[in-house]
Amino acid sequence: MALDPQLLEILACPDTHHAPLDYDAQAQTLTCTECGRIFEVRDDVPVLLLDEARGGPAAEDARGGTAPQP
């Protein structure tokens, strides 16, 4: 089962910028269009927890990159 298109229209990144998310049905992930965080979709339920996201600004810092400035 895929995520409801109406749900996808209103989902946003839980970070302060609340950017839209791109859905990858095959990978079962949602990717933030602004910060690049990747959120899992488990059993057709989006897991929009920053602590469980992959990638994004925190991952860049860990690799020696630079985080965006406020």
Phi and psi in degrees as a GROMACS rama.xvg file:
@    title "Ramachandran Plot"
@    xaxis  label "Phi"
@    yaxis  label "Psi"
@TYPE xy
-97.5233  164.139  ALA-2
-69.1559  144.148  LEU-3
-62.9417  129.415  ASP-4
-57.7097  -33.0294  PRO-5
-67.4383  -36.5182  GLN-6
-65.4986  -42.9286  LEU-7
-61.126  -31.5048  LEU-8
-66.8701  -30.3999  GLU-9
-101.342  -13.0793  ILE-10
-67.1741  142.956  LEU-11
-145.035  159.677  ALA-12
-59.5862  136.498  CYS-13
-75.157  -6.41672  PRO-14
-71.3993  173.394  ASP-15
-63.614  -20.8866  THR-16
-82.2344  -19.0216  HIS-17
49.1762  42.9986  HIS-18
-72.0287  157.351  ALA-19
-64.3444  160.161  PRO-20
-115.571  140.819  LEU-21
-96.3272  131.235  ASP-22
-97.7255  128.594  TYR-23
-110.918  100.202  ASP-24
-63.9503  -37.0866  ALA-25
-68.6675  -42.6798  GLN-26
-84.3946  -12.4242  ALA-27
56.7983  53.5464  GLN-28
-137.659  158.079  THR-29
-120.996  130.02  LEU-30
-117.297  129.922  THR-31
-68.8414  132.579  CYS-32
-76.0195  -11.7116  THR-33
-105.241  -54.5943  GLU-34
-96.7425  -13.8141  CYS-35
83.4329  3.20256  GLY-36
-61.8198  145.121  ARG-37
-114.576  123.637  ILE-38
-109.235  133.849  PHE-39
-74.021  152.276  GLU-40
-115.772  113.635  VAL-41
-113.459  124.217  ARG-42
51.925  43.1182  ASP-43
64.9627  20.9212  ASP-44
-120.192  118.554  VAL-45
-66.7868  131.499  PRO-46
-101.835  91.9923  VAL-47
-97.5894  57.6947  LEU-48
-108.482  124.377  LEU-49
-59.1004  -36.0189  LEU-50
-66.5974  -23.2174  ASP-51
-102.305  -2.77823  GLU-52
-73.6714  152.273  ALA-53
-104.192  150.003  ARG-54
75.0142  -162.93  GLY-55
87.9843  -173.254  GLY-56
-58.3038  -40.9372  PRO-57
-63.7493  -37.3405  ALA-58
-67.5438  -37.1045  ALA-59
-64.6768  -40.7059  GLU-60
-60.5724  -41.6441  ASP-61
-65.765  -28.9398  ALA-62
-88.7665  -2.40622  ARG-63
96.9599  7.82027  GLY-64
-79.3473  -173.186  GLY-65
-111.948  140.374  THR-66
-85.4369  149.497  ALA-67
-62.3486  142.186  PRO-68
-86.6468  141.338  GLN-69
